[in-house]
């Protein structure tokens, strides 16, 4: 994902931080604690406005999440 041209829609700052997080998707993924949804965040360094983007999750990472908890 390319963010070089990102500009905060609230304060027009071009300085930002990126991060990632995972979440469960449905009933069975919650039961087995499989993090099937992956997201990338972009947070403005000045005003902390945050945008969240869904990223593709690989089957291998889902299997590893299942076995490693």
C-alpha positions as CSV (number, residue, x, y, z in Angstrom):
1,X,0.0,0.0,0.0
2,X,1.4,3.4,-1.1
3,X,1.0,6.4,1.2
4,X,3.7,8.9,0.1
5,X,1.1,11.4,-1.1
6,X,-1.2,11.1,1.9
7,X,-2.5,14.3,3.4
8,X,-4.7,14.6,6.4
9,X,-8.2,15.6,5.4
10,X,-8.7,17.5,8.7
11,X,-5.5,19.5,9.2
12,X,-3.6,19.1,5.8
13,X,-0.5,17.7,7.5
14,X,1.6,15.3,5.5
15,X,3.3,13.7,8.6
16,X,1.8,10.4,9.6
17,X,2.4,7.0,11.3
18,X,1.3,3.6,10.0
19,X,0.4,0.6,12.0
20,X,-1.4,-2.7,11.5
21,X,-3.9,-4.8,13.5
22,X,-5.9,-8.0,13.1
23,X,-9.5,-8.8,14.1
24,X,-11.7,-11.9,14.1
25,X,-14.3,-12.1,11.4
26,X,-17.2,-14.2,12.5
27,X,-18.5,-16.8,15.0
28,X,-16.1,-19.6,14.3
29,X,-13.1,-17.4,14.0
30,X,-14.0,-15.9,17.4
31,X,-14.4,-19.4,18.9
32,X,-11.0,-20.5,17.6
33,X,-9.3,-17.1,18.0
34,X,-8.3,-16.8,14.4
35,X,-7.4,-13.3,13.3
36,X,-8.9,-13.4,9.8
37,X,-9.3,-9.7,9.1
38,X,-6.1,-7.6,8.6
39,X,-6.1,-3.8,8.6
40,X,-3.6,-1.0,8.1
41,X,-4.0,2.4,9.8
42,X,-2.6,5.8,8.9
43,X,-2.6,8.3,11.7
44,X,-1.9,12.0,11.4
45,X,1.0,13.0,13.6
46,X,-0.5,16.4,14.3
47,X,-4.2,15.9,15.0
48,X,-4.3,12.0,15.4
49,X,-7.0,11.6,12.7
50,X,-6.9,8.0,11.7
51,X,-7.9,6.2,8.5
52,X,-8.3,2.4,8.4
53,X,-7.7,0.3,5.3
54,X,-8.5,-3.4,4.9
55,X,-5.5,-5.4,3.7
56,X,-5.4,-8.9,2.2
57,X,-4.9,-11.7,4.6
58,X,-3.0,-14.8,3.4
59,X,-4.2,-18.3,4.2
60,X,-0.8,-19.2,5.6
61,X,-1.0,-16.4,8.2
62,X,-4.5,-17.6,9.2
63,X,-3.2,-21.1,9.8
64,X,-0.2,-19.9,11.8
65,X,-2.5,-17.7,13.9
66,X,-4.7,-20.8,14.7
67,X,-1.7,-22.9,15.8
68,X,0.2,-20.1,17.7
69,X,-2.8,-18.4,19.3
